[in-house]
Amino acid sequence: MSSHPHDLPDFAWLGVPVDTRSLFAPEHATLIGMLRDLAPRDWDRVAVPGWTVGDLVAHLLGDCVGRLARDRDGHRGGPEFVSGETLETFIHRINEEWVQAHRRVSPAVLTDMLDLIGAQTARFYEATDPAALSLGVSWAGADPAPRWLDTARDLTEFWTHRQQIRHAVGLATDPDPRTLSVVLDTFMRALPHTLRDSDASPGTQVQVSITGPAGGTWTVTSTDAGWSLAPVSDASPDARVRLDSETAWRLCTRSINPADAFAAARIEGDRDLAEATCRIVSIIH
């Protein structure tokens, strides 16, 4: 069986498209409101290993600047790959270079810059064509990817980084399920790529159910062309993985490791397929 469902040009294997365009403006407004409420000492708290809250805000600014420069303005300048550098290494290197350069910028200036550029970025996303081709999404195995997936991927990054800032300053994950439900739906588009090396006969199905107000159910099916999230019949899956929403999003962003997620999950059916499913990752890792 081919392990490359992204050979199919219609992207049906990625499942029903998700339209996130209208969510960027409220997500941006919520982030900026939170940043303006932070105490000075909060900006120096560790948000992710090696980066403070201020560093993470600078990173978000860099994401917005890069998106506008590249996709809105057609700018092709910037850093290039060095010999032997993987995509993951390249992304981490240029992100670190950007963050270090912005450590001279005050929290107030960073917030004002992100407020301005982030609002422009939200307007850019609102005007995009979801069906157009766009940047590849490596963790979904799609290169190029449909614009709707590339756009949704960016929403998940903005939402995830906002949660990391919340956690750094002692707040729990945002309990509002409206955006989280879309974030989880986007993260699950990594399932076909996650299972690409699993040995399963065509017709084998794995189901992931996420509990709670933001949850849902996703079924991935083995086909002759690879694993697919295309709609399927109501046949009983060969493996079922049930996770709560907090465990699920943390797993997909590697805030927890797959072994801990597997231990916390409720598993039914083929445990090897379930364990493989719990290796899902929906970020460049």
C-alpha positions in Angstrom: 0.0 0.0 0.0 1.3 3.5 -0.9 2.1 5.6 2.2 1.6 8.9 0.4 -2.0 10.0 0.3 -0.7 13.5 -0.7 -0.1 12.0 -4.2 -3.9 12.6 -4.7 -4.4 16.0 -6.2 -7.9 16.7 -4.8 -6.9 16.7 -1.2 -9.9 14.6 -0.3 -7.7 12.5 2.0 -7.4 15.6 4.3 -11.1 15.5 5.1 -13.7 18.2 4.8 -12.1 21.6 4.6 -12.2 23.9 7.6 -12.7 27.6 7.1 -10.9 29.6 9.8 -10.7 33.0 8.1 -13.2 34.7 10.4 -11.4 33.5 13.5 -8.2 35.5 13.1 -9.5 38.9 14.1 -11.1 37.8 17.4 -8.1 35.6 18.2 -5.8 38.6 17.6 -7.9 40.9 19.7 -8.0 38.4 22.6 -4.2 38.1 22.4 -3.5 41.8 22.4 -5.9 42.4 25.2 -4.1 39.8 27.3 -0.7 41.3 26.5 -1.7 44.8 27.5 -2.8 43.4 30.9 0.5 41.7 31.6 2.6 43.0 34.5 6.2 44.0 33.6 7.6 40.9 35.3 5.4 38.6 33.3 7.3 39.3 30.1 10.4 37.6 31.6 8.6 34.4 32.6 9.5 31.3 30.7 6.8 30.5 28.1 8.5 27.6 26.3 12.0 26.1 26.8 14.5 28.8 25.9 12.0 31.5 25.3 10.3 34.0 27.6 6.9 35.5 27.1 8.6 38.5 25.4 10.4 36.1 23.1 7.2 34.3 22.1 5.5 37.6 21.3 8.4 38.5 19.1 8.1 35.1 17.4 4.4 35.8 16.7 5.3 39.2 15.3 7.8 37.4 13.0 5.1 35.0 11.8 2.8 37.9 10.9 5.6 39.9 9.1 6.7 36.8 7.2 3.2 36.0 6.0 2.4 39.5 4.8 5.8 40.0 3.2 5.7 36.7 1.3 2.0 36.1 0.5 0.5 39.6 0.4 3.5 41.6 -0.9 5.3 38.9 -3.0 8.6 39.6 -1.3 11.2 36.9 -1.9 14.1 38.1 0.2 15.2 36.7 3.5 17.2 33.8 5.0 18.1 30.8 2.9 18.9 27.1 3.7 22.5 26.3 4.5 24.1 23.1 3.2 22.7 20.0 4.9 20.0 21.9 6.8 16.6 20.2 7.2 13.4 22.1 7.1 13.0 21.7 10.9 16.5 23.0 11.5 16.1 25.9 9.1 12.8 27.0 10.8 14.2 26.8 14.3 17.4 28.7 13.2 15.6 31.6 11.6 13.0 31.8 14.4 15.9 32.0 16.9 17.7 34.7 14.9 14.5 36.8 14.8 13.8 36.4 18.5 17.3 37.3 19.5 17.2 40.5 17.3 14.0 41.6 19.0 15.3 41.2 22.6 16.2 44.9 22.4 12.6 45.8 21.9 10.4 46.8 24.9 7.2 45.0 25.7 5.2 48.1 24.9 6.7 48.4 21.5 6.4 44.7 20.8 2.7 44.8 21.7 2.1 47.9 19.5 3.9 46.3 16.6 2.0 43.1 16.9 -1.3 45.0 17.3 -0.7 46.8 14.0 0.8 43.9 12.0 -1.4 41.2 13.4 -4.6 43.1 12.5 -3.3 43.4 8.9 -2.5 39.7 8.9 -6.1 38.9 10.0 -7.5 41.0 7.2 -5.1 39.2 4.8 -6.5 35.8 5.9 -10.1 37.0 5.5 -9.5 37.8 1.8 -7.8 34.5 0.9 -9.2 31.8 -1.4 -9.5 28.6 0.6 -9.3 26.4 -2.5 -6.0 27.9 -3.8 -2.6 26.2 -3.4 -0.4 27.4 -0.7 2.6 26.6 1.5 3.1 22.9 2.4 2.0 21.7 5.8 4.7 19.2 6.6 3.0 17.6 9.6 0.0 16.8 7.4 2.2 15.4 4.6 0.7 18.0 2.1 3.2 20.0 -0.1 1.8 22.1 -1.6 -1.2 22.3 0.7 -4.7 23.8 0.0 -4.8 27.3 1.3 -7.5 26.4 3.8 -5.1 24.0 5.6 -2.2 26.4 5.5 -4.5 29.1 7.0 -5.9 26.8 9.6 -2.4 25.8 10.6 -1.5 29.4 11.3 -4.6 29.8 13.5 -3.5 26.8 15.5 -0.1 28.3 16.0 -1.5 31.7 17.2 -3.9 29.9 19.6 -1.3 27.6 20.9 1.2 30.3 21.6 -1.5 32.3 23.4 -2.1 29.3 25.7 1.6 29.1 26.4 1.7 32.7 27.4 -1.4 32.1 29.6 0.3 29.1 31.3 3.5 31.1 31.8 1.7 33.8 33.8 -0.3 31.3 35.9 -3.6 31.1 33.8 -5.2 27.9 32.7 -6.0 27.1 29.1 -8.7 29.4 27.7 -11.9 27.5 28.4 -13.8 29.0 25.4 -14.4 25.9 23.2 -15.3 27.8 20.0 -11.7 28.3 18.7 -10.3 25.2 20.4 -12.8 23.0 18.5 -11.4 24.4 15.2 -7.9 24.0 16.5 -8.5 20.3 17.3 -10.2 19.7 14.0 -7.1 21.2 12.2 -4.7 19.1 14.4 -6.5 15.9 13.4 -5.6 16.5 9.7 -2.2 15.1 10.7 -3.7 11.6 11.2 -3.1 10.2 7.7 0.5 11.4 7.8 0.9 10.0 11.4 -0.2 6.5 10.3 1.6 6.5 6.9 4.1 3.8 8.0 1.5 1.6 9.8 1.0 -1.8 8.2 -2.8 -2.1 7.6 -4.9 -3.6 4.9 -7.3 -1.4 2.9 -10.4 -0.7 4.8 -8.8 -0.7 8.2 -10.2 2.2 10.3 -8.9 4.1 13.3 -11.2 6.5 15.2 -10.1 9.3 17.4 -12.7 10.8 19.8 -12.0 13.9 21.8 -14.3 14.5 24.7 -15.7 17.8 26.0 -17.4 20.9 24.5 -14.6 21.4 22.0 -14.3 17.7 21.0 -15.4 15.6 18.1 -14.7 12.3 16.3 -12.4 11.7 13.4 -12.1 8.5 11.4 -9.0 7.7 9.3 -9.2 4.8 6.8 -6.4 2.8 5.1 -6.8 2.8 1.3 -4.7 1.6 -1.6 -3.5 5.2 -1.9 -2.7 5.7 1.8 -4.6 6.7 4.9 -7.5 9.1 4.4 -9.8 11.3 6.4 -12.4 11.3 3.6 -15.9 10.6 4.9 -16.5 6.9 5.5 -19.3 4.5 6.4 -20.4 3.9 10.0 -18.5 0.7 10.2 -16.9 -0.2 13.5 -13.3 1.0 13.7 -10.4 -1.4 14.2 -9.0 0.8 16.8 -10.5 3.7 18.9 -8.6 6.3 20.9 -10.5 8.6 23.3 -8.8 11.6 24.7 -9.9 14.7 26.7 -9.4 18.0 24.8 -6.6 19.2 27.1 -4.5 16.1 26.6 -5.3 16.1 22.8 -4.0 19.6 22.1 -1.0 19.2 24.3 -0.1 16.0 22.6 -0.4 17.5 19.1 1.9 20.4 20.2 4.3 18.1 22.1 3.5 19.8 25.4 3.2 16.2 26.6 4.8 13.1 25.1 3.0 10.3 23.3 3.6 7.7 26.0 1.8 9.9 28.6 -1.1 10.6 26.2 -1.4 6.9 25.4 -1.5 6.1 29.2 -4.2 8.7 29.6 -6.3 7.6 26.7 -9.1 5.1 26.6 -8.1 2.5 24.0 -10.3 0.0 22.3 -9.3 -2.5 19.6 -5.8 -2.8 18.0 -3.3 -1.3 20.5 -0.5 -1.1 18.0 -2.6 1.2 15.8 -3.8 3.2 18.8 -0.2 3.6 20.0 0.8 4.8 16.5 -2.1 7.2 16.5 -0.9 8.7 19.8 2.3 9.7 18.0 0.4 12.4 16.2 2.2 15.8 16.0 0.7 18.9 14.4 3.6 21.3 14.6 7.0 21.4 13.0 8.8 19.4 15.7 
